[in-house]
Amino acid sequence: GVTELIFYPSTRTGEYVLPETVTRIGNNAFAGKTGLTKITIGANVTEIGNSAFESCSGLQEVVFAASSYASLTIGSYAFEDCTRLTTINLPEGLTSIGAMAFSSTALTSITLPSTLASMGELKTDTSGSYYYLDVFDDCDNLTAVNVAEGNNYYTSIDGILYAQSVVDPDAETPTYY
């Protein structure tokens, strides 16, 4: 059956390996668990919920148990304020990264997989103007964002990230990929 991890006790410290039966990490499941230093995400996980690891200030390592997933999404604010997270190897099969997912982390570089099709979020303010909620906001140590070969939505030149196209510009709200 489908298994979702919904709460992780604050008193636990060190590393944690998710059981292979877990398919979803719930919203806020690990949020604020400062004693967590390493997480291994099982090969059957399809979704990392919003704010799942937000403010895990002790988290230094995120390991994906498989190099390729059938399908995987990372929610908004998922790793925000993980201030000791300097690197993460995102797996193939990852299709979406939510707004602010890696904001205020210590990431120094990152490679986006070829399967990534959307990231961040386009919003409107009270005056109707568009603004973009970035994935890497306040990542002061980030020197390069690279993109794996074969990605149809993003490209990287000298570590600078570009969206390859704007799809459906006639939509009520433009969808950026």
C-alpha positions in Angstrom: 0.0 0.0 0.0 0.8 3.7 -0.1 2.8 4.9 2.8 3.4 8.5 3.8 5.8 9.6 6.4 4.0 12.4 8.2 6.0 13.1 11.4 9.6 12.6 12.6 10.3 13.1 16.3 12.4 16.1 17.3 14.5 14.0 19.8 16.0 11.8 17.0 19.5 12.8 15.9 22.0 11.7 13.3 21.0 10.0 10.0 17.8 8.4 8.9 17.1 6.0 6.1 13.5 6.0 4.9 11.9 2.5 4.6 11.5 1.3 1.0 7.7 1.3 1.6 7.5 5.1 1.8 6.2 6.7 -1.3 5.6 10.3 0.0 7.3 12.5 2.5 4.5 14.6 4.0 4.3 18.4 4.3 6.4 19.5 7.3 7.3 15.9 8.2 10.9 16.8 9.2 10.5 20.6 9.5 12.7 22.1 12.2 14.3 18.8 13.2 17.7 20.3 13.8 19.3 17.0 15.0 18.8 15.3 11.6 22.2 15.3 9.8 21.6 12.9 6.9 18.6 11.6 5.1 18.4 8.7 2.6 15.4 8.9 0.4 14.1 5.6 -0.8 13.7 4.6 -4.5 9.9 4.5 -4.2 9.4 8.0 -3.1 7.4 10.0 -5.6 6.8 13.2 -3.7 8.7 15.3 -1.2 6.0 17.5 0.3 6.0 21.3 0.9 8.4 22.3 3.7 9.2 18.7 4.3 12.8 19.5 5.5 12.4 23.2 6.1 14.7 24.6 8.8 16.6 21.3 9.3 19.7 23.3 10.2 21.8 20.2 11.0 21.1 18.5 7.7 24.3 18.2 5.7 23.6 15.3 3.4 20.6 14.3 1.3 21.0 10.9 -0.5 18.7 9.6 -3.1 18.8 5.8 -3.0 18.3 5.5 -6.7 20.0 7.4 -9.5 16.7 7.4 -11.4 13.1 7.5 -10.2 10.0 6.7 -12.1 8.6 10.1 -11.1 9.5 12.5 -8.4 8.5 16.0 -7.3 10.0 18.3 -4.7 7.5 20.7 -3.0 7.7 24.4 -2.3 10.1 25.3 0.6 11.1 21.6 0.9 14.7 22.3 1.9 14.5 26.0 2.7 16.8 27.1 5.6 18.8 23.9 5.5 21.8 26.1 6.2 24.4 23.3 6.3 23.3 21.7 3.0 26.2 22.4 0.6 25.5 19.8 -2.1 22.7 17.6 -3.4 22.6 15.2 -6.3 19.2 15.4 -7.9 18.1 12.1 -9.6 16.8 11.6 -13.1 13.0 11.3 -12.9 12.7 14.5 -11.0 10.1 16.5 -12.9 9.2 19.5 -10.7 10.8 21.6 -8.0 8.5 24.0 -6.1 9.1 27.6 -5.2 11.8 28.4 -2.7 12.6 24.7 -2.4 16.4 25.3 -1.9 16.3 28.9 -0.7 18.7 30.0 2.1 20.8 26.8 1.8 24.6 26.6 1.6 24.5 24.9 -1.8 27.7 25.7 -3.8 26.6 24.1 -7.1 23.8 21.9 -8.4 23.0 20.0 -11.5 19.4 19.7 -12.6 18.4 16.4 -14.2 17.3 16.1 -17.8 13.8 15.2 -16.7 13.1 18.5 -14.9 10.2 20.3 -16.6 9.2 23.0 -14.1 10.6 24.9 -11.2 9.7 27.9 -9.1 6.3 29.6 -9.3 5.0 32.6 -11.2 2.6 34.7 -9.0 0.8 38.0 -9.1 0.9 40.7 -6.5 -2.1 42.8 -5.4 -1.6 45.2 -8.4 -1.7 42.3 -10.9 2.0 42.4 -11.7 3.8 39.1 -12.1 6.7 38.1 -9.9 8.7 34.9 -9.7 9.3 32.8 -6.6 12.8 31.4 -7.2 14.0 28.0 -6.2 17.5 29.2 -5.2 16.6 32.5 -3.4 19.2 33.7 -0.9 21.7 30.9 -1.9 24.7 33.2 -1.3 27.3 30.4 -1.9 25.8 29.1 -5.1 28.3 29.6 -7.9 26.8 27.4 -10.6 23.5 25.8 -11.7 24.2 23.2 -14.3 21.7 21.2 -16.4 22.1 17.6 -17.5 22.2 17.0 -21.3 18.9 16.3 -22.9 16.7 18.7 -20.9 14.1 20.3 -23.1 13.1 23.1 -20.7 16.3 24.4 -19.2 19.9 24.9 -20.2 23.0 26.2 -18.5 25.9 28.2 -20.0 28.9 28.7 -17.7 26.8 27.8 -14.7 24.1 30.4 -15.5 20.6 28.9 -15.8 18.2 29.7 -18.7 14.7 28.7 -19.4 14.7 27.4 -23.0 11.2 28.6 -23.9 8.0 30.2 -22.8 5.1 27.8 -23.6 1.6 29.0 -24.3 2.2 32.7 -24.2 -1.6 33.2 -25.0 -2.7 31.7 -21.7 -4.3 34.0 -19.2 -1.2 33.6 -17.0 1.9 32.7 -19.0 3.4 29.3 -18.1 7.2 29.5 -17.9 9.2 26.3 -18.3 
